[in-house]
Amino acid sequence: LLTASIQNNSENSSIRNMSVVAVLYDTSGNAGAASQTIVEQLPSLGLEEILFSWPTPLGFVPARIEIVPLPYPGINY
């Protein structure tokens, strides 16, 4: 289980249905696991804790974790 905090710094806009992806890398820099969660609503100036999980234990110890917010649904990044 991985927890992270995400904050909306906008004073004027809330964010809805935002995907957030966590990528875990091994010591060689290879992506070894990824997980996605959806933030249904993040109000302006809001802060929320988000959770990522995996169905089975990881086969490595993550050396680096990258959290990637994808705030615009339907856009290919």
C-alpha positions in Angstrom: 0.0 0.0 0.0 1.3 3.4 -1.0 -0.2 6.7 0.3 0.4 10.1 -1.2 -1.1 13.6 -0.8 -2.4 15.7 -3.7 -3.2 19.3 -3.5 -5.1 21.6 -5.8 -3.4 25.0 -5.7 -6.0 26.7 -7.9 -8.1 29.4 -6.1 -10.8 29.3 -8.7 -11.3 25.7 -10.0 -12.1 22.3 -8.6 -10.8 19.2 -10.3 -13.1 16.2 -11.1 -12.3 12.6 -12.1 -8.5 13.1 -12.2 -6.4 10.0 -12.7 -3.2 9.7 -10.7 -0.6 7.1 -11.5 2.2 5.8 -9.2 5.2 4.2 -10.9 7.7 2.3 -8.8 11.3 1.9 -10.1 13.9 -0.6 -9.1 17.6 0.2 -8.4 18.4 -0.1 -12.2 15.8 2.6 -13.0 13.4 0.1 -14.6 9.7 0.6 -13.9 8.7 -2.5 -11.9 5.1 -1.7 -10.9 2.4 0.8 -11.5 -1.0 1.6 -10.0 -3.7 4.1 -10.8 -6.4 5.8 -8.7 -9.1 8.3 -9.5 -9.7 11.5 -7.5 -13.4 12.1 -8.0 -13.3 15.7 -6.8 -10.6 17.9 -5.4 -11.9 21.4 -4.5 -10.0 24.6 -5.1 -7.2 24.8 -2.5 -8.1 21.3 -1.4 -5.7 18.6 -0.1 -6.5 14.9 -0.2 -4.7 11.7 0.7 -4.8 9.1 -2.0 -4.0 5.4 -1.9 -2.4 3.0 -4.4 -2.4 -0.8 -4.0 -1.2 -3.9 -5.8 -2.9 -7.3 -5.8 0.2 -9.2 -4.9 3.5 -8.3 -3.1 6.1 -6.6 -5.1 9.1 -8.7 -6.2 11.5 -5.9 -5.5 12.2 -3.0 -3.1 11.4 0.3 -4.9 14.3 2.7 -5.2 12.3 5.5 -6.6 8.6 6.4 -6.7 7.0 8.7 -9.3 3.5 10.1 -8.8 1.9 11.4 -12.0 -1.3 13.4 -11.9 -3.3 13.3 -15.2 -5.8 16.1 -14.6 -7.6 16.1 -18.0 -9.7 12.9 -18.6 -9.7 11.8 -22.3 -6.4 13.5 -23.1 -3.5 11.3 -24.2 -0.4 12.4 -22.4 
